[in-house]
Amino acid sequence: MRLGIDWGGTKMEIIALGLDGEERFRKRLPTPRGDYEGCIRTVTDLVAAAEQATGQTGTVGLGIPGSLSPATGLVKNANSTWMNGKPLDRDLEQALGRPVRIQNDANCLAVSEATDGAGAGARIVHAIIIGTGCGSGIAIDGKAHRGANGIGGEWGNISLPWMREDEFPGPMCWTGHRGTIDLLCSGTGFQRDYRDSTGAALTGAQIMERVHAGERAAQATLERYIGRLGRAMAMVANILDPDVFVLGGGMSNIPELYAALPAAMQPHIFSDQYDVPIRKAMHGDSSGVRGAAWLWND
């Protein structure tokens, strides 16, 4: 049995999968925000609940909003800041009495979709989370590409490529950089852009309702968003040239993206022809936790 845990900012979720991918158990608990020891206890409680319900012991994989530093072994770059600087893998292994595998949550999305989702059968999958933030992960041959320094797929902190004059320098990111992909290509960035152009603070769903009602300001916001995401994806195409892009997170539910992104990418791709599928994550909100379970799929 494979156990996967998604450590989110507001909830922690576990899934138990059979070796055939069948879901056998799932449970969520609130994240004890700001309480590292409380989070460790929550993980152990979730594992105990899953194993009691299934009557089996499982391997444990964990997806986190950050990564482990190969240099120090400590968590870095997590927006759940109370876990930064902590030896999370060692603490969990001591608490659970078994080895634990940990990956960035976007890498878990990539692994999930490469294993039995929208990227199944593809050798290189670039998975993009377009939700509250905008992160990405890479799976190669079904395995997370962590990289030599544990930063594989960390595109959120990169400034938007081919930035236009009216976009420069862009808003300040929590990392201290301006105009980052995380800020401009996330659902939060989509909402910010509409608010800045109209003065109205709306959710992404409300903005899309106005798009479909024909409001020009909302349509222009969507067009700008598609252009920005397309440029960011074109940069990846030029560097990684993946076999498939997979989109997850709330913005991935906008069908207009899949029709319009190829044209937005094309002018910036260094090739006479480019034809790579862009697909919605098959497992939706479950991809991260499923990918955490599949970290042991070897």
N, C-alpha and C positions, 0 to 999 in steps of 0.2 A: 504494500500500500504506500502511496505517495501523499504526504501532507504538505500543503502549501499555505503560507500565511502572508497576507498583505498588510503591512504596517502603514496605515494611512494617518492623516492628520486628525481625523475625527473618529475613525473606526478602525478596528483590527479584525480581520476576517480570516477564518481557516476553511480549507476545503480538503476533503479526503477523496482521492481518486484511486480506483483500481488500476492495475497495470494496463487494462484495456481502455482507460480514459473515462470510465463510468463514474459519475459522482455518487459517493456513498454517504457523505455527511458535509454539512456546511453550518457555520455559526459565526455571528458577529458580536463583538463587544465594543463599547466606547473606548477610545484611546485615552489613557490617563495623561492628558497633555501636561508637559513640563515635569513629569515624574518618570524618570528613567527606570528606577527599580520597580515602579508600578507597572510599567510596560513589560518588563521581563516577567513579572508574575502573570500578567494577562496572557502572554504567549504560552506559558506553562499551563495555565488554566484551559486554554483553547486546545492544546495538544491532548491534555488529559480527557477533555470532553469528547474529542474525536475518537480517541482510542477506546474509551469506555463504550461509546455508542456502536462502534464497529467490531469491537472485540479483537482488534488487530493492532500491532505496533507498526509505525510507519517511519520512513525517512522524512526529514524536515528541511524544507526550503523556505526562504524568507525573502520577500521583496520589500525594499526600503526606499524612501525618497532621498537617497544619497548613495554613497559607495564606501567600500573599505579601502583605505590607503595601503598599497603594497609596501610602502616604506615604513609605516608605523603600525599597521594592523588596526588602526582606529578609524571610526566613521568620520567621513568628511563630506562637505557640501550638502548636508541634509537640511531641508527647510523645516523639518521637525528638529529645531536647533538643539534641543536638550539631549539628543543622541550623539551630536558631534563630539569627537574626542574620546569616545567610549570604545572599549574592546568588545563590541557587541557579539561577535561570533564566539569568543571565549566565554563570555558571561552566559550566553544561551547554552553552549555545550555543557557547561558546569551545571546549569539549572535543569537541563533535560537529560543529562547523562548519555549523550550521543553526539556524533558529528552533525553540524548544521552548515548548509550552504546558503550564502547570502549574495544577492545581486540587486542592482538598481531596479526600481519598479518598471522603468521603461524597457530595460533588457528582459524583464520577465514577460512583458507584453509581447516582445519580439519572439521569445522562445515559445510562448503559448501558441501564437498564430503560425509559427513555423512548424510546430509539431502536428497540430490537428485543426488548424484554422484557415484563415484567408491566405496564408503564405505556405501552406502545406505543399511539399514537393519542390519548393524553390530553394536554391542554395544560399543566396544572400537576401535576407529580409531586413528592411529598414522600417521599424515601427515608430510612429509618431503619436504622442499624446497631445491632443489639442483640447485642453480643458481649462481649469483654473490657471495652470501654467502650461508651458510647452516644452516637453522633454522628448528625447528619442532614444531608441535602443537598437542594437544590431544583433541579429542571429545569423551565424554561419554554420551550415550543415546542422541546423537545429540546436546549436549551442550558443550561449551568450558570448558575444565578443566583448570581453572586459577591457582589453588593451593592456599594454605594458605598465601603465601607471593607474589603471582602474578608472579611466575617463573615456573609454570607448563609447561613442554615441552622444557625448555631452555637448549637444549643439545649442542648448538654451542660452548659454552665456556669450555666444558669438553675436556680434553686431549684425543686423540685417544686411545681407549683401546687396550690391547695386542700389544703395540707398539714394532716393531722389532728394533734390534740394529741399523740398517742402517737408521731408521726413527727418532731415538732419538737424540736430544730433540725436533726437529722440529722447524719451523719458528715461529717468535714472532707474536702473535695476538694483535690487538688493545686493548684488555682487559688486556694485560700484562702477558698472559700465553702462553706457547709454545706448538706447536703440537696439536692445538685444532681441533675438528671436523669441525668447521666453515672454517678453513684454508685448511684442507687436504681433505675434502669430498665435497667441493663446485666446481662449474665449474671453478672458479678462481684458485683453487688448482690443478685441472686437467691440466689447461694451464701452471701453474707454474712448475709442475712436468715435463712436456714435455720440457719446456724451459731449466730447470736445467739439463736435461739429454742430450739434443741435441744442445742447444744454439739458437734454433729457437723459436721466439715468434709468436705463431699461435693462432687463435681462436679455440674454441672447435669443431666447424663444420669442420674446416680445418684439425684438428688432426684426426677426424673421417674419413675424406676422405682418409687420409694416412693409417688409420687402414684397410679400405676396399680395398686399393690398395696393401696391403700386407707388408707395411713397419714395420719392426720388432720393431723399437724404439717406434712407435705409439701404436702398439699392446701391448708392455710391459707397456706403460703408462696406457692404459685402464685396463690391468690386475691388476696393482697396485691400481688403483682407485677403482675397484670393490672389491678388498680385503679390502681396508680401509673402504669403505661404508658398506660392509658386517659385519665387526667387530663392527662398530658403531651401526648398526641395531641389531646385536646379543645382545649387551648390553641392549638395550631397551626390546628385547624379554625376557631376563632373569629377568628384573625388572617389566615391565608392562604387558607382554604377550598379546599384542593387538590382536583383531580378524582380522585385515587387516592393511597392510602398504599401504599408498598412496603417490606416488612421484609426485611432481610438480617442476616447474622451468625448465630452458633450458636443463639441463642434463637428465631430465625425458623423453626426446624425443629419447634417445638412446635405441633401442630395445634390445641390447645385455645385458643390465642391468637385465632385468626381467628373462632372462634364466639363468644367472650366479650367481645372488645374493644368492639364496637359498643354493647353495653349499659353497659359501664364508661364510655364516653365520653359517652353521651347526656345524663345529668343536668347536665353542665357546658357543654353547647353552647347558645349563645344563638340558638336557632331552634326553631320549633314542629315542625320535621321535619328529619332529617339522614340521608342515605343515600349514603354514599361507600364504594366497595370498599376492602378491606384485603387486599393480596395478598402472597404470598411472592415474593421475587426469583427470576425465571425462570432467571437465569444463575448463581445461587448464589455460590460463592467466586470465580467468574470475573468477576463484574459490575464490580468495581473496575478491574481491568486492561483489560477491554473498554471501559469508559467512558473511561479515559485515552486509548485509541486513538481513540475517537469525538470527542475534543475538537477534532479537525480536520474534523469532518463538516459543513463548510459550503462 
